Amino acid sequence: MTHPNPAPTSRPILVTDAGVDLPQADLERYDVRVAPLKILFGQESYRSGIDISHAEFYDRLARGDVHPSTSQPTVHDFLELYREVGATGAPILSIHISEGLSGTVNVARQAAQQLPDLDITVYDSGTLSAATGFQLLTAARALEAGRTIQDAISLMEQTHSITELFFTVEDLSYLHRGGRIGGVQYQVGQLLKIKPIVTVEKHGPKAGTYISAGRARSLAKAGDIFIERAAEAAGPMGKLRAVAVYGNDPTLAQAMIERLKREFDLVYAAAIPTAPVLGVHVGPAALGLIYAPGDWPI
C-alpha cells in the first residue's frame, strides 16, 4: 500500500524480512533493512540471524529436546523499523515473503496504515529465500539507477515471472511438523526414502504456496535435476543468475555452483546457508537452487 507524500528527499530505502536469502554483502551494499522473524524453542525466543547465528541454530536444533517453531514480526516491530527508516523523509519499499507462507506481509501492511505521514509501499514477493532476493536486488539496482518505485515493482514482477526455486530435504519430518506436507505424504516419503522436490506456485489459487515439483532418490540426484531445469531455461552456456542454498552442509551447494560456472555464463552466483528461520522448516540436510535466465534487467 502506498501513502502519497511530497517529493522524496532521497532515494527510496529498501526493507525486507529474514525470510530472504542473500549474501550479507549484498544487503549491506544496498543498505537493505531487515525485519527479523523469530525462532521459538519452547519459551526461548531468538531473532533469526540476530540473536542466533546459522551455526548456533543448528547446534541448538541438534539437541532435539524441543522442536522449534517460527513467529512473524509484530506490528510494533514494523512501526519501529518504518519510523527509523522514514525519519529522513525517504520513501520506503518493503518487500516480503509470500503471504501464502507467512503473515509477515500483512503485518507490514497494518503497520504502514498506521503511519500515513510516511511514504510506504508494501510488496508481496509471492515467494521466499533467494527468489525474493532476486526481486530485492532487481529493485535495488533500479532505484540506484534513479528509477521510481513503480518502475522497480514492474521489474520485480518480470523477475518473479522468470525466476525458479526448487529445494529438497533429507528428513521430511521438518516439513511435516511445520504443516507443509500431510501425514500420508510424510509416511510414504520416509518409507520409500523419497526426497520431494518442492517449489512455490506462481499462478492460480495456490500462488505463493509450496507445491510438489517432482522427487529424487537423494539430495545429489535432486541437484542434478535442478541443473537440468536451469539448462532448459537458459540454454547451453546461456546467461544465468543462480543461488544455491543449504542447511548446515555446503558441499552439494558449492558443487552445484561450480558446475553451473562450467556450463553457463553466470552473471551472479552464490552458495549460502538458508536463513535460520527457514531452516526450522527444512532441517539441517537441505538443498535448493534458485535461478533466473539472462542478465539483470537493469
C-alpha positions as a printed NumPy array, in Angstrom:
array([[  0.   ,   0.   ,   0.   ],
       [  1.384,   3.391,  -0.944],
       [  0.844,   6.587,   1.007],
       [  1.325,   9.691,  -1.165],
       [  3.839,  12.155,   0.153],
       [  5.657,  15.256,  -1.082],
       [  8.603,  14.726,  -3.42 ],
       [ 11.123,  12.388,  -1.76 ],
       [ 14.214,  13.884,  -0.188],
       [ 16.411,  10.917,  -1.152],
       [ 16.466,   7.567,  -2.91 ],
       [ 13.862,   5.074,  -1.631],
       [ 15.031,   2.758,   1.138],
       [ 14.508,  -0.989,   0.911],
       [ 13.1  ,  -3.095,   3.738],
       [ 12.718,  -6.87 ,   3.726],
       [ 12.453,  -9.689,   6.273],
       [ 14.545, -12.614,   7.486],
       [ 12.801, -14.946,   5.037],
       [ 15.118, -13.691,   2.281],
       [ 18.364, -15.473,   1.436],
       [ 21.107, -13.252,   0.039],
       [ 24.793, -12.8  ,   0.819],
       [ 25.227, -10.288,   3.637],
       [ 27.454,  -8.213,   1.37 ],
       [ 24.521,  -7.561,  -0.974],
       [ 22.252,  -6.454,   1.859],
       [ 24.963,  -4.088,   3.062],
       [ 25.781,  -2.888,  -0.46 ],
       [ 22.235,  -1.606,  -0.925],
       [ 21.612,  -0.709,   2.743],
       [ 18.654,  -3.071,   2.973],
       [ 16.926,  -3.056,   6.37 ],
       [ 15.723,  -6.452,   7.592],
       [ 12.71 ,  -7.059,   9.83 ],
       [ 13.587, -10.092,  11.958],
       [ 11.456, -13.214,  12.092],
       [ 11.595, -15.129,  15.342],
       [ 12.55 , -18.712,  16.14 ],
       [ 10.974, -20.264,  19.224],
       [ 12.467, -23.216,  21.107],
       [  9.707, -23.629,  23.641],
       [  9.891, -20.475,  25.789],
       [ 13.211, -19.404,  24.248],
       [ 12.808, -16.742,  21.556],
       [ 15.518, -15.702,  19.1  ],
       [ 15.521, -13.214,  16.243],
       [ 16.703, -15.147,  13.194],
       [ 20.187, -14.073,  12.184],
       [ 20.464, -11.584,  15.059],
       [ 20.136, -13.392,  18.378],
       [ 21.046, -16.749,  16.876],
       [ 23.513, -17.399,  14.069],
       [ 23.31 , -20.108,  11.444],
       [ 25.794, -22.315,  13.326],
       [ 24.171, -21.674,  16.699],
       [ 20.751, -22.546,  15.296],
       [ 21.846, -25.952,  14.02 ],
       [ 23.735, -26.661,  17.24 ],
       [ 20.541, -25.911,  19.163],
       [ 18.456, -27.955,  16.719],
       [ 20.768, -30.957,  17.155],
       [ 19.888, -31.202,  20.853],
       [ 16.491, -32.471,  19.774],
       [ 14.807, -31.661,  23.081],
       [ 12.358, -29.099,  21.644],
       [ 11.221, -28.8  ,  18.044],
       [ 11.352, -25.117,  17.057],
       [  8.596, -23.018,  15.587],
       [  8.626, -19.607,  13.954],
       [  6.902, -16.299,  14.557],
       [  6.485, -13.324,  12.241],
       [  7.411,  -9.748,  13.242],
       [  4.785,  -7.815,  15.184],
       [  3.117,  -4.614,  14.068],
       [  5.194,  -2.872,  16.729],
       [  8.38 ,  -4.281,  15.174],
       [  7.445,  -2.8  ,  11.803],
       [  6.302,   0.51 ,  13.286],
       [  9.688,   0.959,  14.949],
       [ 11.56 ,  -0.014,  11.795],
       [  9.49 ,   2.174,   9.464],
       [  9.785,   5.19 ,  11.772],
       [ 13.543,   4.791,  11.937],
       [ 13.925,   4.281,   8.184],
       [ 11.458,   7.002,   7.255],
       [ 12.994,   9.657,   9.51 ],
       [ 14.958,  11.075,   6.572],
       [ 11.782,  11.592,   4.563],
       [ 12.809,   8.957,   2.023],
       [ 10.077,   6.689,   0.667],
       [ 10.173,   3.027,   1.671],
       [  9.758,  -0.069,  -0.498],
       [  9.1  ,  -3.035,   1.792],
       [  9.466,  -6.425,   0.056],
       [  8.407,  -9.594,   1.857],
       [  7.984, -13.354,   1.904],
       [  4.84 , -14.67 ,   0.234],
       [  1.561, -14.141,   2.043],
       [  0.836, -17.813,   1.328],
       [  3.787, -18.844,   3.509],
       [  3.851, -16.186,   6.237],
       [  1.685, -13.445,   7.682],
       [  4.649, -11.047,   7.618],
       [  3.493,  -9.001,   4.633],
       [  0.061,  -8.448,   6.197],
       [  1.675,  -7.257,   9.426],
       [  3.784,  -4.843,   7.371],
       [  0.616,  -3.533,   5.693],
       [ -1.031,  -2.964,   9.071],
       [  1.98 ,  -1.007,  10.277],
       [  2.087,   1.075,   7.074],
       [ -1.576,   2.007,   7.516],
       [ -0.759,   3.383,  10.97 ],
       [  1.922,   5.684,   9.539],
       [  0.052,   7.831,   6.994],
       [  2.74 ,  10.529,   7.085],
       [  5.327,   8.126,   5.675],
       [  5.515,   7.019,   2.045],
       [  5.499,   3.219,   2.377],
       [  4.909,   0.682,  -0.376],
       [  4.483,  -2.874,   0.89 ],
       [  5.074,  -5.568,  -1.723],
       [  4.369,  -9.312,  -1.589],
       [  7.176, -11.082,  -3.468],
       [  4.999, -14.169,  -3.946],
       [  7.922, -16.389,  -2.942],
       [ 10.792, -16.647,  -0.448],
       [ 14.509, -17.242,   0.057],
       [ 16.777, -16.145,  -2.792],
       [ 13.791, -15.909,  -5.161],
       [ 12.656, -12.95 ,  -3.055],
       [ 16.309, -11.943,  -3.014],
       [ 16.428, -11.703,  -6.803],
       [ 13.456,  -9.343,  -6.723],
       [ 15.106,  -7.325,  -3.971],
       [ 18.335,  -6.975,  -5.964],
       [ 16.375,  -6.028,  -9.078],
       [ 14.615,  -3.274,  -7.136],
       [ 17.884,  -2.108,  -5.583],
       [ 19.556,  -1.827,  -8.973],
       [ 16.564,   0.023, -10.401],
       [ 16.382,   2.521,  -7.543],
       [ 20.134,   3.07 ,  -7.677],
       [ 19.709,   3.903, -11.372],
       [ 17.149,   6.564, -10.469],
       [ 14.022,   4.621, -11.385],
       [ 10.779,   5.075,  -9.447],
       [  9.288,   2.591,  -7.02 ],
       [  6.626,   1.749,  -9.608],
       [  9.35 ,   1.056, -12.157],
       [ 11.056,  -1.185,  -9.619],
       [  7.813,  -3.079,  -8.984],
       [  7.328,  -3.697, -12.707],
       [ 10.865,  -5.063, -12.932],
       [ 10.318,  -7.217,  -9.827],
       [  7.197,  -8.697, -11.403],
       [  9.201,  -9.504, -14.513],
       [ 11.944, -11.07 , -12.407],
       [  9.424, -13.152, -10.472],
       [  7.945, -14.496, -13.702],
       [ 11.269, -15.989, -14.851],
       [ 12.812, -16.999, -11.506],
       [ 12.553, -20.626, -10.402],
       [ 13.063, -22.004,  -6.914],
       [ 13.493, -25.691,  -6.182],
       [ 14.515, -27.349,  -2.944],
       [ 14.574, -30.734,  -1.297],
       [ 15.262, -32.146,   2.158],
       [ 16.754, -35.318,   3.595],
       [ 14.349, -35.546,   6.537],
       [ 10.673, -34.892,   5.814],
       [  9.801, -34.563,   9.498],
       [ 10.65 , -30.852,   9.5  ],
       [  8.214, -30.091,   6.666],
       [  5.628, -32.353,   8.308],
       [  5.884, -30.767,  11.756],
       [  5.627, -27.321,  10.184],
       [  2.401, -28.333,   8.423],
       [  3.998, -28.057,   4.963],
       [  3.202, -31.664,   3.969],
       [  0.473, -34.059,   5.096],
       [  0.839, -37.185,   7.196],
       [  0.378, -39.662,   4.35 ],
       [  2.916, -37.889,   2.134],
       [  5.343, -37.819,   5.054],
       [  4.967, -41.522,   5.862],
       [  5.248, -42.665,   2.254],
       [  8.247, -40.434,   1.638],
       [ 10.064, -41.653,   4.741],
       [  9.285, -45.308,   3.962],
       [ 10.475, -45.132,   0.341],
       [ 13.308, -42.71 ,   1.133],
       [ 11.974, -40.327,  -1.5  ],
       [ 13.201, -36.748,  -1.478],
       [ 10.394, -34.41 ,  -2.582],
       [ 11.29 , -31.574,  -4.916],
       [  9.341, -28.529,  -3.805],
       [  8.725, -25.199,  -5.475],
       [  6.453, -22.191,  -4.949],
       [  3.427, -21.847,  -7.207],
       [  3.231, -18.599,  -9.173],
       [ -0.305, -18.736, -10.545],
       [ -3.862, -19.568,  -9.565],
       [ -5.422, -20.215,  -6.156],
       [ -2.252, -21.834,  -4.788],
       [  0.01 , -18.947,  -5.839],
       [  2.626, -18.182,  -3.217],
       [  2.431, -21.605,  -1.555],
       [  4.537, -24.753,  -1.712],
       [  3.686, -27.345,  -4.358],
       [  5.339, -30.565,  -5.466],
       [  7.634, -30.365,  -8.484],
       [  8.908, -33.943,  -8.59 ],
       [ 11.013, -36.263,  -6.499],
       [ 14.511, -37.694,  -6.297],
       [ 16.281, -40.563,  -4.568],
       [ 18.931, -38.389,  -2.935],
       [ 19.941, -34.785,  -2.424],
       [ 22.699, -35.23 ,  -5.007],
       [ 20.221, -36.556,  -7.599],
       [ 17.914, -33.635,  -6.819],
       [ 20.808, -31.277,  -7.52 ],
       [ 21.217, -32.886, -10.944],
       [ 17.527, -32.28 , -11.633],
       [ 17.814, -28.635, -10.557],
       [ 20.665, -28.083, -13.007],
       [ 18.798, -29.839, -15.83 ],
       [ 15.893, -27.459, -15.321],
       [ 18.218, -24.472, -15.281],
       [ 19.653, -25.686, -18.591],
       [ 16.164, -25.835, -20.092],
       [ 15.6  , -22.219, -19.055],
       [ 18.943, -20.704, -20.037],
       [ 20.182, -22.902, -22.876],
       [ 23.781, -24.119, -23.354],
       [ 26.252, -21.576, -21.966],
       [ 23.399, -19.09 , -21.599],
       [ 23.452, -16.237, -19.113],
       [ 22.182, -17.26 , -15.707],
       [ 21.782, -15.886, -12.191],
       [ 21.907, -18.593,  -9.533],
       [ 21.967, -19.055,  -5.781],
       [ 22.4  , -22.463,  -4.177],
       [ 21.148, -22.736,  -0.597],
       [ 21.826, -25.388,   2.012],
       [ 21.163, -26.336,   5.62 ],
       [ 24.344, -26.988,   7.585],
       [ 26.499, -28.703,   4.93 ],
       [ 27.661, -26.561,   1.992],
       [ 29.24 , -29.403,  -0.022],
       [ 26.471, -30.083,  -2.55 ],
       [ 25.501, -26.415,  -2.905],
       [ 29.071, -25.393,  -3.638],
       [ 29.426, -28.259,  -6.12 ],
       [ 26.282, -27.1  ,  -7.929],
       [ 27.63 , -23.577,  -8.298],
       [ 30.978, -24.868,  -9.603],
       [ 29.148, -26.996, -12.164],
       [ 26.954, -24.052, -13.175],
       [ 30.08 , -21.954, -13.711],
       [ 31.324, -24.545, -16.198],
       [ 28.027, -24.959, -18.044],
       [ 26.622, -21.42 , -18.123],
       [ 27.615, -17.789, -18.323],
       [ 26.974, -16.973, -14.663],
       [ 26.359, -13.262, -14.175],
       [ 25.535, -13.755, -10.483],
       [ 26.317, -16.745,  -8.278],
       [ 26.39 , -17.618,  -4.588],
       [ 26.226, -20.664,  -2.338],
       [ 24.82 , -19.631,   1.03 ],
       [ 23.16 , -21.181,   4.078],
       [ 19.446, -20.635,   4.232],
       [ 18.224, -18.286,   6.96 ],
       [ 17.76 , -19.989,  10.351],
       [ 14.056, -19.128,  10.311],
       [ 13.706, -21.119,   7.078],
       [ 15.914, -23.876,   8.487],
       [ 13.166, -24.583,  11.031],
       [ 11.05 , -25.993,   8.189],
       [ 13.717, -27.816,   6.165],
       [ 16.148, -29.102,   8.784],
       [ 19.925, -29.456,   8.597],
       [ 20.095, -31.574,   5.421],
       [ 18.516, -29.394,   2.752],
       [ 19.486, -28.306,  -0.733],
       [ 17.985, -25.721,  -3.048],
       [ 18.667, -23.891,  -6.271],
       [ 17.174, -20.547,  -7.221],
       [ 17.896, -19.351, -10.747],
       [ 16.789, -16.871, -13.389],
       [ 17.906, -16.955, -17.023],
       [ 19.515, -13.881, -18.54 ],
       [ 21.224, -10.84 , -17.088],
       [ 19.746,  -8.314, -14.67 ],
       [ 17.031,  -6.243, -16.357],
       [ 18.792,  -3.047, -15.279]])
